C-alpha cells in the first residue's frame, strides 16, 4: 500500500501536463510563439474551457529559460496596454506548494488584495487543480469562477478581454516582480491579437489550430523570445502603435533613469557638499572674483539641471505626455502603487531642481538682513529635493525590476550609495567640528567681491585661518566621495542601458 501512493503520484504527475491534442476540441489554446506546438518548441502555452455557468478551467505552461523565474500569470485587459488589468497568477515558492492568487495592475504596478471580502472571494473562487515544476518548465491547472458584477480583483470571465501571458520572478506568492519591459527579451509578455472570451467555448474563437497528433511532454527544444511573433500588431501595419514602437519607448525610459541618476546621485550631491564643506578652501585663489567652492557648486548644479530637464522631456515623450502619478479619481491602491509614488516624488524633485537656480538669481546681497532667509530656504529646499530624488531612485531599483539587467544588484547598489553618503556626511561633520572647535567659531562665511566675509546673519567678520589637517581631510574625503559616486552612477547606468 505504501508503494501505491508514490506510484499514483508519479502516474498523476505524468498525465498532468498540457495536452495539445485537445486544443480546439475540448478547450481553446494559445501557443507562444504561434505554431510552436508543431515543433514542440513553445515558450508558453495557455488553454481555457468553460465547465459551468460561471467557472473556467485554465492551464498555464512556461518553459524554464531562467531558473530564477517562479511564476506564470494570465492578465485580462480591456486593451493591449498594461494598466487596470485583472491578473491570475500561479506561483511556485522555493520551499512550499504551488499557489494561485488574484491581483490587479494599478497602472504599471501589480497589487494583491488586502480586504477580507476580496481574500474570501479568492479563496472560494480560485482553486489549484494541479501544478508542478520541472527542469523544462512549470505547469499550472486552475479553475476560476467569474465575478458578476466585476470586483476590484476578480474579472467577469464571460466577457471579451485581451489576454496577457507573463512569467517572471516573485519574491512571495502575492508579491510579483515587474516583468521585463524590453520587447526583445525572452520574458517580454505575450499579448493576444484579438480579444477573447474565456468564459465559454466557441467554434468561432480559434486562437490556435489543434496539432495533427499529440506532442510529447512540454519541454521546449529551442526556447526563444516570447514575443517572437506574439505581440499584438499595431493598428496600422508597419507603423508603431503610438508615437514610438515599444523598443524605442523602452530605451527612452531607461535613458531617463540614467540621466536622473547621474544628475542627482553625482552632480547634485557634489554641489551640496561643495557649498557646505569647501567654503574655506583655497582662500587666496578667487578665479573670476569668486571662490572655488562657488564655481564647483554652480557648475555641478547647472549640469544637473540640464540633465534633469532633458530626462524629464524624455519620460514625458515616452509616456506620450500621460500623467502616471496620483489622481483624485483613482483608488488608494492605484495612488499608492510604486509607479504612482515614483512619479509624484520624482516630479517634486524636478520642481525643486528648477526652483533652486531661480532662487539663486533672485538672492539678496550678503550684507542684508534678509540674506539668512535665502540661505536656509536654499539649503532646506535642496536637501528636500535630494531626499525626494533618492526615494524615487530607491523605488525604481526595488520595483521596476524589468528595467535593470540585474534588479537585485541595482537595488543593493542604490542602498549602498545611500549608506555611504550618510557615512560621508558624518565624516564631513566630524571634520567641521574639529575645525570649528580649534577656531572657536561655528559660523559659515559667505564671500563678497570686495573681500569682506559675512556670517549667516549678515554680519561682517574678519578672515579666519583654519587647521590644515581638517582642511586637507575634508578635501580628500570630498574627492573620495566624488570618485565613489561616479563609479556607482556608472554601474547603475550600465545596468540600465546595457
N, C-alpha and C positions, 0 to 999 in steps of 0.2 A: 504493500500500500504506500509506503514511504517513497518507493521508486516511481509510483504512478504520478505523484504530484509534480516533480520536476519534469518528467516526460511530457505531461499535459501542458506544462508551462512552455516547454520548448516547442511543442506542436502548435500551441496557440500563437506564440510569437512568430513562428514560421509562416502562418497563414494570415497574420495581421499586418498586411502591408498593402500598398496601393495597387489595386487590380486595374490595370489599364484596359483589360478586355471588356469590362463592364461600362466603359465610358460610352455615352450616347445610347445606352440600353437601359440601365437601371439608375444611372447617375450622369450628371454633366461634369466635364473635366476641363481644366486649363493646364497646359503644359508650357513650361518656360525653359528654353525658348520654344516657340511653336514648332511642332513637327519633331521634337527631340525624342518622342516616345518610340519612333520608328528605329532609331539607332541606340535606344537605351542610354541617352546622354543628357537627361533632364537635370536642370539645376533646381527647379521647384515644380511641384505638382499640387493642384487643388481640385477637389471634387465636392459636389453638393447634391443632395437629393432631399425632397420633402417626404417625411414619414408620417405626417399628420397635418391637421389643420394649422397648427402653429409651431411645428417643430421641424428643424432641418438638421440632417446629419452632414458633417463636413469632414473631409480628410485634408491634411496638410503634410506635405513631404518637402524636405530640403536636403540637398547634398551638403556634405560637411567639408567645404573647401577651407574653412578657417576653424581650427579646433576650439577656439575660444567662443565661437557662436553657440548660443544655448537657447535661442527662442525662434519660433516661426509664428507669424501672425497674418491675419487677413483683415484688411480695412474696408469699411463700407462707406463710400463717399458719394456726394451728390455731383461732384465734378472730378476732373482729372488732376486737381491740385490738392496737396496736403493741407488740411485745416478743417476743423469742425467735422471730424470723421469718427465713427464708431469703430472700435478695434476689438477683435477677439484673438487672444494670444495663447500659445501653448509653450510653456517654459520648462526647461529641463535643468533643475538645480544640480550642482555638483554632488551634493550629498542629500538626496531626497528623491521623492517620487515626482513624476511629471505633473504639472498643474496647469489648469486652464482658467483664464480670468478675462474679465471685460475691462476696457479702459476707453478713454476718449482723447482725441487730439484737439487740444485747445490751441489754435494757431499751429505752430510748429513743435509744440511740446506735448508729450503724452502724459496723461494724468489718470491715476486709478480712482475708483470710487472710494469714498470715505464715510458717507452717510449710511446708517444702519439699514434703511429701506433699500438702498442700492445694493448693499452687500447681501442682504437677504434674497433679493431678486436674482443676483448672480448665483447664489448657492442653489436656488430652486430651478433655475433655467438653463444652467450650463453644466454639462457632465462630460467627463473623460471616459470614452468607451474603451479605448486602448491607446497607449503611447509608449514608444521605446526609442532609445538612441543606440546607434550602431556606428561602426567605423565609417561607413559610407554616407551617413546622414542621420536624420531623425524623422520619425513618422508620428502623426497625432491624429486620432479619430475621435471626434467630439460630436455631441448633439447639443443644439441650442434652440431655445424657444424664442419665438418672435415676441416683441413687445408692442402691444396695442393698447393705448397710444404709445408713441415713441417716448422712451425715457432718456435721461441725460447720458446714460452709459449703455443703453441697450436699444438696438435699432428694430424697426419693423422689417423683418427679413423678406416679407411678401411684397416688397416694392423694388423698383429698379435702383441699382447702385453701380457706380464704378468700383471695380474690385482692385484693391492693392494687395500684393503679396510681398511680405517683408521678412527678413531674417536678420539676426544680429546678436548683440550681447546684452544680457540683463543682469544687473547687479543682484537683484532679488526678483522673485516671481511677479511682483507688482511694480517693479521699477525697470522699465525698458529703457535701454540706452538708445540714443538717437542713431538711426541708421546712417550710412554714408550718404552724402549729398553729391558725390561725384558720379555723373551718369556713366562713366567708363569703368567704374569699379564693379567687381563681381557681386557685391551685396547691394547694388542700387535696386530699389523696389521695382517690381513688375506692376504695370498699370494696364488694365484691360482696355481694349479698343472701344468696346461698347458697354453700355450699362446692362447689367444682368439682374434677373430676379432669382435669388437663390431659394426663395420660399416655395417654389413649385417646379415640377419637371415639365418641360415643354419641348415638343419636337422642333419648334421654331428657334429655340435657344441652342445653338450648336457652336460653342466656343472652340470645340476641338473635334477631330474626327477619330472615331474608335480605330485602333490598330487592327490589322487583319488577323493577328494572332497574339496571344498573351506574351507579355515581356517577362523577362526574368526579374528577380527582386531588384528594387531600385537602388543600384549602386552605379552612378554615372561613370562612364569610362573617360570622358573628356569634359569636365565641367568648364564652363566659360561664363562670361558676364551675363547676369540675369537679364540685362536689357539689350542683349544682342539683337533681337528683333521683337522685343516685347513691349517697349514703351509705346504709350498711346500716340498716334500720329498727330501732327499739328493740323489745325483746321484748314490750312492751305498747304497742300503737298509741296515739299521743298522749302517751305518758309518756316521760321521758328514761331512757336505759339507765344505771342507777346513781342516785346522789344528785342529780346535776345533768346538764343537757344539755351538749353539747360547747362551745357558746359561753360558757356560764357558767363551766365549768372553765377554759377558756382565759383568761377575764378574771380569775379568781381567781389563776391562776399569774402573770399579768402584774402584778397588784396586789401580790402577794407580792414580786416583784422590785423594784417601785418603792419599796415601804416599806423593804426591806432596803438598797437603795442610799442612800436618804435617811438611814437610821439610821446606817450605818457610814461612808459617804463624807463626810457632813456633820456629824452630831451627835457621833459618837464621835471623829472626827478632831479637831474643835474642842475637845472635852472633854479629850483628851490634851494638846493644845497649850497650853490654858489652865493646866493643872496643872503643866506642865513649864516654861513660859516667862513666865507672868504673875504669879508669886508676889510679886514685889517692886513691882508696880504699885499705884498709889493707896494708899500706906501709911497715910495719915491718914484714910481712909474705910473704915469697918467696919460696913456695914448688918447689923443683927441680931447684931452682935458677931463677924461673920465677914468675911474678906477677899473682895474682888471675884472673885479667881480661883476661890475655892471655890464661890461662888454660880454662876459660869459652868460650872464643872466638874460640879456637881451637877445643874443644870437641863438641860444637854446630855445627861448620862448618863441621867437619868430619862426624858427624851423619847425617847432612843434605845432604852432597854429596853422602853418602851411600844410603840413601832413594831415592834421585833423580835418581841415576844410576839404582837401582832396578825398580823404577817406569817407567823409560824410556824403559827398557828392556820389561816390561810387556805390554806397549802400542804398541810397535813395534811387539811383538808376537801376540797380539790381532788383530792388523791390518794386520797381515801377511806381515810385512815389506813393506807395501804400504804407500807412502807419501800422506798425505791428505791436505797439505798446498798449497800455491800459486804455480802455474806452468805457465810458459811463454805462453804456448799454450791454457790455459784456458781463458774464458771470464772474464771481470771485475766483473760481478756478482758472478761468482764462486770463484774468488780470494779474494773477499771482504766479502764472507759469514762468519758467526760466526765460523763455524768449521775450515775454512781455516785460518782465523786470529788467532784463538786459537792455531793451530798447529805452526804457524810462531812465535808468541811471546813466546810460550812455549819452542820452540827449542832454541830461543835466550837466554832465562833464563837458560836452561840446559847448553848451551855452556859457559855462564858466570860462572856457578857453577863449571864447570870443569877447566876453566882457572884460577880462583882465587887461588886455592891451589898451582897450578904450579907457579904462580907469587910469592906466598909467599915463596916457597922453593928457588927461584932464587933471592930473595931480597938482596940488598947490606947491609953493616953494617950501624948502626945508625949514625956513625960519618963521613960518606962520603957525598960529595956534591950531589950525585945522589939520596940519600935517599928520598928527598921530591918528586921526580918524582914517585917513587914507592908508597909513601904514598897517594898522590892524585889520581893516577891511580887506586889503590886498592879500595879507597873509592868510587870514581865515578862509577867504574865498578860494585861494589857491590850494590850500590843504583839503578843503571840502571837495573841490573838483578832482584832485588826485585820488581821494578815497572813492568817489563815485566811479572813476575810471578803473580802479583796481577791482571794485566789486563787479563791474561789467566784464573784466578780463577773467576773473575767477569763475563767473557763470559760464562764459564761453569755454573755458578749459574743462569745466566739470560737466556741462550739459550738452554742448554742441560737439558731441564725440565724432560725428560724421565729417567734421571739417579737418580733423587732425590726422596725420599719418599714424600717430600713436597717442590716443586720448589719455591713457594712464600717465605717460611721461609728460604730456603737456600740462596737465593739472598739477602734477608734482613740481614741475619747474616753476609754475606761477606761484605756488605756495612757498617754494624755496626762495624765490625772489622777495616775497613779502617779508619772510623771516629775516633774511639778510639785510633788507632795507631797514627794518626796525632795529636790528643789531647795530647797523651803521649809525643810525640816529642816536642811539645810546652812546656809542663811541664818540661821536661828534660833541654831544652834550658834556661828556666827561672831560674832553679836551678843552671845551669852552669854559667849564667850571674851573679847571686848573689855571687857565689864562686869567680869568676874572679874579680868582682868589689872590693871585700873586700881584695883581694891579689894583685890587680893591675898587674895582669898577665893574658894573654889570650892564651899563648902557651900551647898546649898539649904536654906532655912529653913521651918519649919512654925510657924504662929502659934496660940497658945492664947489663950483669952478673957482670961486675966489679964495679957496684954500681953507675956509672955516669948516669946523666939524659941529654937527648938531646931534643931540640925542633924540629919543622918540618923543619927547615933549617939546621939541623945537628949540631947546636951549643950546647956545653955543658952548663948545667945550674945547679945551686945548688938546693938541695931538698927544696920543698915548704911545708908549713903547711896550711891546709885548714880549714875553719869553719866547726864545727861538724854538725850544723843544716842542712846546704845544703848537706853535705855528707850523713847524715842519710836520708834526704828527697829523695835524688837520689836513694839510695839503696832500700828504702821502695817502691818507685814508680816502680823500676825495678822488684821487687818481685811481686807487684800487677799486673803489666802488664803481667808478665810471667804466673801467675795463670789465668788471663783473657784469654790469648792466648791459654793456654792449654784447658780451658773449651770450648771455641768456636771451636777449632780444633776438639775436641772430639765430639761436637754436629754435626759438618759438616760430620765427618767420619761416625757417626752413621746414619745420613740421607742418606749417600751414600750406606753403606754396609747392612743396615737392611731394 
